[in-house]
Amino acid sequence: MSDPLNARLKTLIVETLKLDDVNPADIPDDEPLFGSPRFGLDSIDALELVVKLEKEFGIKISSSEESKQALASVGALAGFIRARQEVARK
């Protein structure tokens, strides 16, 4: 069964970065988002994505190292968002 957060993140990535030739459902949860020939994402894409994620999920990605870890894959991003939202609820 697909994780709803992962599915939302995949759609958000495709829409935000205008990846017209990528179907969100075809993105594996553990595939690297950066450094992958499939996506060809760069630092500007990362910045656009971080801004969108911060608005959409009410989280803060405060450093390039944190960004690199959070944006490693869809699965890593989902874990990062869940952890940040959990901390915010406490």
C-alpha positions as CSV (number, residue, x, y, z in Angstrom):
1,M,0.0,0.0,0.0
2,S,1.3,3.4,-1.0
3,D,2.1,6.0,1.7
4,P,-0.1,9.1,1.2
5,L,2.7,11.4,2.2
6,N,5.2,9.8,-0.3
7,A,2.5,10.1,-3.1
8,R,1.9,13.7,-2.2
9,L,5.6,14.5,-2.2
10,K,6.1,12.8,-5.6
11,T,3.3,14.9,-7.1
12,L,4.7,18.0,-5.5
13,I,8.2,17.3,-6.9
14,V,6.9,16.8,-10.4
15,E,4.7,19.9,-10.3
16,T,7.1,22.2,-8.6
17,L,10.1,21.3,-10.9
18,K,7.9,21.0,-14.0
19,L,9.1,17.4,-14.7
20,D,6.6,16.9,-17.5
21,D,8.1,13.6,-18.7
22,V,8.0,12.1,-15.2
23,N,5.0,10.3,-13.8
24,P,4.9,10.7,-10.0
25,A,3.8,7.1,-9.5
26,D,7.0,5.9,-11.3
27,I,9.4,7.6,-8.8
28,P,10.8,4.9,-6.4
29,D,10.7,6.0,-2.7
30,D,14.4,5.3,-2.4
31,E,15.8,6.7,-5.7
32,P,18.2,9.6,-5.2
33,L,16.5,12.9,-6.3
34,F,19.8,14.6,-7.0
35,G,22.7,13.2,-8.9
36,S,20.3,10.9,-10.7
37,P,20.4,11.0,-14.5
38,R,16.6,10.4,-14.5
39,F,15.8,13.8,-12.9
40,G,18.9,15.9,-13.6
41,L,18.1,18.2,-10.7
42,D,20.5,20.9,-9.6
43,S,20.9,23.4,-6.7
44,I,18.3,25.8,-8.1
45,D,15.8,22.9,-8.2
46,A,16.7,22.1,-4.6
47,L,16.0,25.7,-3.6
48,E,12.6,25.8,-5.4
49,L,11.7,22.5,-3.8
50,V,12.7,23.6,-0.3
51,V,10.7,26.8,-0.6
52,K,7.6,24.8,-1.7
53,L,8.0,22.2,1.0
54,E,8.4,24.8,3.8
55,K,5.2,26.5,2.7
56,E,3.3,23.3,2.1
57,F,4.2,21.4,5.3
58,G,5.1,24.3,7.7
59,I,8.7,23.0,8.2
60,K,12.0,24.7,8.1
61,I,15.1,23.4,6.3
62,S,17.8,25.6,7.8
63,S,21.1,24.5,6.2
64,S,22.5,23.1,3.0
65,E,23.6,20.0,4.8
66,E,20.1,19.5,6.2
67,S,18.7,20.1,2.8
68,K,21.0,17.5,1.3
69,Q,19.9,14.9,3.8
70,A,16.2,15.7,3.6
71,L,16.2,15.7,-0.2
72,A,18.2,12.5,-0.6
73,S,15.0,10.6,-1.7
74,V,11.3,10.7,-1.4
75,G,11.5,8.3,1.6
76,A,14.1,10.5,3.3
77,L,12.0,13.6,2.7
78,A,8.9,12.0,4.1
79,G,10.8,10.9,7.2
80,F,12.3,14.4,7.6
81,I,8.8,16.0,7.4
82,R,7.3,13.6,9.8
83,A,10.1,14.2,12.3
84,R,9.8,18.0,12.0
85,Q,6.0,18.0,12.4
86,E,6.3,15.7,15.4
87,V,8.7,18.1,17.1
88,A,6.4,21.0,16.3
89,R,3.5,19.3,18.0
90,K,5.3,18.8,21.3
